[in-house]
Amino acid sequence: DRLADVPRLARLLGRATGRAAAADSVADRFEREIDAVRVATESPPSVFLLVWDEPLTTLGPGSFLSELVVLAGGRNAFADLEAVSGPVSIEAVAVRDPHLVLVPSESARPFAPRAGWRVIPAMRAGRVLQVTGTEYLRPSPRAPQAVRSLAARLAAR
């Protein structure tokens, strides 16, 4: 799933349903909004994307959430991961020393780090950002909102 899928699928559905003009409008607006919310920064903070805790799993550069982080002015700590997602060791995360740990969730249940995760300086310092809502879990026309919100939260950290 990629951000580029949103306008592509909107146009495809528009043609399939005979509503090409309306779909083009939605797709064009999405592309303009994504361009407008892009945050440029000289020194983007490193962000560890914690998507599963057993086994510890992160996302690589081919993921939608990684795209959101980059657009919001961050840098995926595992941007060199060859797969879209994969397991990583706690030691590998600690060595990369991310500035922030990002935890996406569909529920508002507070994230509770495990005791062993304190080897990660960001965890020890409480630099954990839990984001809730489907706009962080899959590409949709709400992605620009997610980028704006994430950018504000990254800047506040």
C-alpha positions, 0 to 999 in steps of 0.5 A: 500500500502506497500513497500513490495508490490513492489517486490511482485507485480513485481515477480507476474507480471513477472510470469504472463507475462512469464518474471520471470527472469527479474521481479526477477532481478527488485525485487531483485535490489529494495530490495537491494536498500531499505536495502542500503538507510535505515538510522539508527539514535539514536534520530529520529525526530518526523514527522507529516504526513499532508495528508489532511487539512479538516478535518486534517488527518494523516497517521499511521504506516501501510502507505507507507509514514510512511515507507518512513519516518522511512527508512529516519531516522524519526519517525511518530508522530502518529505511534500509530494510529490504522488505516492506516489513520485518522482524528486528532485534531490540539490540538493532533498534538500540544501536540505531538509537532512534529519536522517537518510537512511533506506535500506530494503533487502531485503539486508544488503549495506551501503549505499554512498553516492556521492561526490556525495551529500556535499552532503547534510549527513546523508550527510556526517555519516554519519546514514544508517540502512539498514533491512533486511527485508520489514517495511519494504517492504510492509504486514504484521502485522509493521508494529508490530515495524518501528515499534518498531525504527525508533523506537528507532533514530531516538531513538538518532540 
